[in-house]
Amino acid sequence: MIRSSDEIQKLISAALKIRKNSYAPYSHYAVGAALLTHDRKIYTGVNAENSSYPVGICAERSAFAAALSDGKRSFRMIAIAGGKAGEQPEGYCMPCGMCRQFMSEFCAENFVILSVRSEDDFKSLKLKELLPYAFGFDLLDGD
């Protein structure tokens, strides 16, 4: 586990703040994510739902897409805050399976995931704890 620091607090604050921009008219479950690169830049994302459910995107992948679009490929940690829209998160929002697999494409096993309920209440997990048997490039046949 990691201890609280200014960097972690900035990341948590960014996830809680961006969550207000979520577009969740169907589930009413608003999620915000803040992704920290190795060069200490923060990229944010929100979940964006669609009436055709599979077309939506999760906050985590939204944040990664923003960072990737800016040429970033090296990541340290992500903070995720989710819960009923307009209310303080009650539980710890964990990334879905698709987001876990997506993270494994770009992040090492020790990539840190912060599941946030408030500025002072969060859980810290490593990617390998959430996705112990990730499907990766090493399993593909080829060069």
Long-range contacts (C-beta under 8 A, 24 or more apart in sequence): 1-124, 2-112, 2-124, 7-36, 7-40, 8-77, 8-79, 8-114, 9-119, 10-42, 11-36, 11-42, 11-77, 11-78, 11-79, 11-114, 12-79, 12-81, 12-114, 12-116, 12-119, 12-122, 13-119, 14-42, 14-44, 14-79, 15-44, 15-79, 15-80, 15-81, 15-114, 15-116, 16-81, 16-116, 16-118, 16-119, 18-44, 18-45, 18-46, 18-59, 19-46, 19-59, 19-81, 19-82, 21-46, 22-46, 22-47, 22-48, 22-59, 22-85, 23-47, 23-48, 23-49, 24-49, 24-85, 25-49, 26-51, 26-53, 28-84, 28-85, 29-82, 29-83, 29-84, 29-85, 30-82, 30-83, 30-84, 30-85, 30-86, 31-58, 31-59, 31-60, 31-80, 31-81, 31-82, 31-93, 32-59, 32-80, 32-81, 32-82, 33-58, 33-59, 33-60, 33-62, 33-63, 33-78, 33-79, 33-80, 33-81, 34-63, 34-78, 34-79, 35-60, 35-63, 35-64, 35-66, 35-67, 35-75, 35-77, 35-78, 36-75, 36-76, 36-77, 36-78, 37-67, 37-72, 37-74, 37-75, 37-76, 38-74, 38-75, 38-76, 39-72, 39-74, 40-76, 41-67, 41-70, 41-72, 43-67, 43-70, 43-72, 47-82, 58-95, 58-96, 58-98, 58-99, 60-95, 60-99, 60-102, 60-103, 61-98, 61-99, 61-102, 64-102, 64-103, 64-106, 68-106, 73-106, 75-106, 75-107, 75-111, 76-111, 76-112, 77-111, 77-112, 77-113, 77-114, 78-103, 78-111, 78-112, 78-113, 78-114, 79-114, 79-116, 79-122, 80-113, 80-114, 80-115, 80-116, 81-116, 81-117, 83-117, 88-117, 88-118, 89-116, 89-117, 89-118, 90-117, 91-117, 92-116, 92-117, 92-122, 92-123, 94-130, 95-130, 100-127, 100-130, 100-131, 100-134, 101-131, 101-134, 101-135, 103-127, 103-131, 104-131, 104-134, 104-135, 104-136, 105-136
